[in-house]
Amino acid sequence: MATVPNVSYSITVRLEINNVPGMLGKVTTAIGKAGGDIGAVDLVGFAKNTIIRDITIKARDEQHSQQIIATLKKLRGVSIASTSDRVFLYHLGGKLSIVGKNPIKTRDDLSLAYTPGVARVSRAIAEDTDKSFTLTLRKNTVAVVTDGTAVLGLGDIGPEAALPVMEGKALLFKEFAGIDAFPIVLRTKDPDEIVNTVRLIAGGFGGINLEDISAPRCFYIEDELKKVLDIPVFHDDQHGTAIVLLAALTNALKVVHKKLNTVKVVLSGAGAAGMSIAKLLIHKNVKELIVNDKDGLIYRGREKGMNPYIQWLADHSNPRNIKGRLCDAFRGADVFIGVSAPDIVKPSDLKKMARSSIVFAMANPDPEVAPEIALKFAKVVATGRSDYPNQINNVLCFPGMFRGLLDVRARTITDEMMLAASDAIASLIKPSDLSEDYIIPSVFDKNVVKAVAQAVSDAAYRTGVARKRLKMY
């Protein structure tokens, strides 16, 4: 799928340009003809008969950025001094650091922060471990844990390669919710080793955020951790995606004047996100849900590619037991949800859908169907991308979710808490403001974290899993 130039593939090119009138125009024209989107043009300095400029350019992908550079190399009177990939510059040295809350400038400071004063605090916690939530960073700290087996659209790339993504997640926790999050990357794919490792380190954290762990192992790991830990465990790829999607779908159905319990939903993908979406939709009383995975439609009696989790879907979805491929499920469908692979939905599939249909094509970076194509057939279209309207992004959920969990010191996460988070996100858009292009708030809406945190903490209190009184945000 062709995409527009974006900051994820932006470069800064330092050019030495002949100091002749019209040369800068030739450079910018060449970049434009090559499809580049020019951002900043900065004057760096002068050399003999030349002007040195830094030009920042957005490209569509890595290949496109190289094509732009090749175009510039062909220009007479222009030489390239250097090129920089802005993404790699952003990540140099990592995106996180530890900063102390109190300065250490005197002997008294040292005695308070460390020995001998710290011994009194340690003894107090030894007598009552719950005090670790008030006397240490634990009260506001989350572990972001991965084994690197299901990273973004990259798949199994290993723990070290997953670290930049985990750093990014930790940065979002801090920026959006003021939560300190630590990336934990594990050199094992053994589910029991992961469970035991997280169990052993859990004493330093107020919550566990599982991230980018492949299915079906992620289901087992989460279930086992919930059994052995008394702090909340949240697999964002599963539940964060499902919560935000349900919020978007709630509002999209209002736009098309349909109800959740009467629509036919086709879901492509039965991995971490797909499984959680399916369970949440079934919990919300969606009566006709058909799920597709790499082996085709999931139905009662299917033998290929089955495991206990897929079997659960076979038993609880597809009431008419339709068999076949994804294309066989579209007739009369009101909603398509994709959390699977790019370009698997064709115009002929969308033509079969009901009037005023909804298409959520969320595979990243390339969706199941290009939004430009989907909009020819569907009334409401959403993706996981930031360069199209209606971005379904987990950032709308996990910062506020953990803010609420930590503030009431929740022991676990319940279905009621997840549904409350979804309702809170959906409610931030007034009915009078809803439209085909506006069904979900922006990730930069400061009201999102507050609304989700309040809803989650309220639900935690109602369901008896909160250890502290409610906080009003």
Stockholm file with secondary structure:
# STOCKHOLM 1.0

chainA/1-473         MATVPNVSYSITVRLEINNVPGMLGKVTTAIGKAGGDIGAVDLVGFAKNTIIRDITIKARDEQHSQQIIATLKKLRGVSIASTSDRVFLYHLGGKLSIVGKNPIKTRDDLSLAYTPGVARVSRAIAEDTDKSFTLTLRKNTVAVVTDGTAVLGLGDIGPEAALPVMEGKALLFKEFAGIDAFPIVLRTKDPDEIVNTVRLIAGGFGGINLEDISAPRCFYIEDELKKVLDIPVFHDDQHGTAIVLLAALTNALKVVHKKLNTVKVVLSGAGAAGMSIAKLLIHKNVKELIVNDKDGLIYRGREKGMNPYIQWLADHSNPRNIKGRLCDAFRGADVFIGVSAPDIVKPSDLKKMARSSIVFAMANPDPEVAPEIALKFAKVVATGRSDYPNQINNVLCFPGMFRGLLDVRARTITDEMMLAASDAIASLIKPSDLSEDYIIPSVFDKNVVKAVAQAVSDAAYRTGVARKRLKMY
#=GR chainA/1-473 SS CCCCCEEEEEEEEEEEEESCTTHHHHHHHHHHHTTCEEEEEEEEEEETTEEEEEEEEEESSHHHHHHHHHHHHTSTTEEEEEEEEHHHHHHTTCSCCCCCSSCCCSHHHHHHHSTTHHHHHHHHHHHCGGGHHHHSGGGGEEEEEECSSSBTTTBSCCHHHHHHHHHHHHHHHHHHHCCEEEEEECSCCCHHHHHHHHHHHGGGCSEEEECSCCTTHHHHHHHHHHHHCSSCEEEIIIIIHHHHHHHHHHHHHHHHTCCTTTCEEEEECCSHHHHHHHHHHHHTTCCEEEEEETTEECCTTCCTTCCHHHHHHHHHSCTTCCCSCGGGGCTTCSEEEECSCTTCCCHHHHHTSCSSCEEEECCSSSCSSCHHHHTTTCSEEEESCTTSSSBCCGGGTHHHHHHHHHHTTCSSCCHHHHHHHHHHHHHTSCGGGCBTTBSSCCTTCTHHHHHHHHHHHHHHHHTTCCSSCCCCC
#=GC SS_cons         CCCCCEEEEEEEEEEEEESCTTHHHHHHHHHHHTTCEEEEEEEEEEETTEEEEEEEEEESSHHHHHHHHHHHHTSTTEEEEEEEEHHHHHHTTCSCCCCCSSCCCSHHHHHHHSTTHHHHHHHHHHHCGGGHHHHSGGGGEEEEEECSSSBTTTBSCCHHHHHHHHHHHHHHHHHHHCCEEEEEECSCCCHHHHHHHHHHHGGGCSEEEECSCCTTHHHHHHHHHHHHCSSCEEEIIIIIHHHHHHHHHHHHHHHHTCCTTTCEEEEECCSHHHHHHHHHHHHTTCCEEEEEETTEECCTTCCTTCCHHHHHHHHHSCTTCCCSCGGGGCTTCSEEEECSCTTCCCHHHHHTSCSSCEEEECCSSSCSSCHHHHTTTCSEEEESCTTSSSBCCGGGTHHHHHHHHHHTTCSSCCHHHHHHHHHHHHHTSCGGGCBTTBSSCCTTCTHHHHHHHHHHHHHHHHTTCCSSCCCCC
//
